[in-house]
Amino acid sequence: MLRERFDLVTQLHEEIAKFRETRGIEPKAVMMSPAAFEWLIAIFQEDRRILGVSPVNTSDWTYDTGVETVQLLIDEALDDYTLKVI
């Protein structure tokens, strides 16, 4: 995957689905770098502004995938292109 074409939202959904399928349990959280976290928030601020809704809940920092809700956590040790589902 070329990093300049990295699609954070697609990667987020793929990693969550892979976790659910391989482990057979619902994920509780997604860990990401501070830059990826800011990027995700920026992506969905536009949705909130235009559509009035967003899958990111900024009051408790959760993300609604449409299937489950996971906590968003920052891990400063991760690079900007790595998501860790727990």
C-alpha positions in Angstrom: 0.0 0.0 0.0 1.4 3.4 -0.9 1.3 5.6 2.1 0.3 8.7 0.1 -2.8 6.8 -0.8 -3.6 5.6 2.7 -7.3 5.7 3.4 -7.7 5.9 7.2 -11.4 5.2 7.3 -11.2 2.1 5.1 -8.2 0.8 7.1 -10.1 1.4 10.3 -13.1 -0.7 9.2 -10.9 -3.4 7.7 -8.9 -3.8 10.9 -12.0 -3.9 13.1 -13.7 -6.5 10.8 -10.5 -8.6 10.7 -10.3 -8.5 14.6 -13.9 -9.6 14.9 -13.5 -12.4 12.3 -10.3 -13.8 13.6 -11.0 -13.6 17.3 -14.8 -14.1 17.3 -15.3 -11.2 19.8 -16.3 -7.6 19.5 -13.4 -5.2 19.7 -13.3 -2.7 22.6 -10.9 -0.1 21.3 -8.7 1.1 18.4 -5.3 2.5 19.2 -3.7 5.0 16.7 -1.0 7.6 16.5 -1.8 11.2 17.5 -1.5 12.2 13.9 -4.0 9.5 12.7 -6.3 10.4 15.6 -6.3 14.1 14.5 -6.8 13.0 10.9 -9.8 10.9 11.7 -11.4 13.7 13.7 -10.8 16.2 10.8 -12.3 13.8 8.3 -15.6 13.5 10.3 -15.8 17.2 11.3 -16.6 17.8 7.7 -19.4 15.2 7.8 -20.8 16.8 11.0 -20.7 20.2 9.5 -22.4 19.2 6.2 -24.6 16.3 7.4 -25.1 17.1 11.0 -23.9 13.6 12.1 -20.6 11.8 12.6 -19.5 8.3 13.6 -17.0 10.0 16.0 -18.6 10.9 19.4 -16.3 13.6 20.8 -17.9 13.6 24.2 -16.5 10.1 25.0 -14.1 9.6 22.1 -15.8 6.6 20.6 -16.3 5.5 17.0 -19.5 3.9 15.7 -18.8 1.5 12.9 -22.5 0.7 12.3 -21.9 -2.7 13.8 -20.3 -1.8 17.1 -18.9 1.2 19.0 -15.2 1.2 19.9 -13.2 3.5 22.1 -10.6 5.7 20.3 -7.2 5.6 22.1 -3.9 7.4 21.3 -0.7 5.4 21.3 2.3 7.6 20.7 4.5 4.6 19.8 2.5 3.7 16.7 3.3 5.2 13.3 0.7 7.2 11.4 -0.2 4.2 9.2 -0.8 1.6 11.9 -4.0 0.9 13.7 -4.1 -1.6 16.6 -7.5 -3.1 17.5 -7.9 -4.4 21.0 
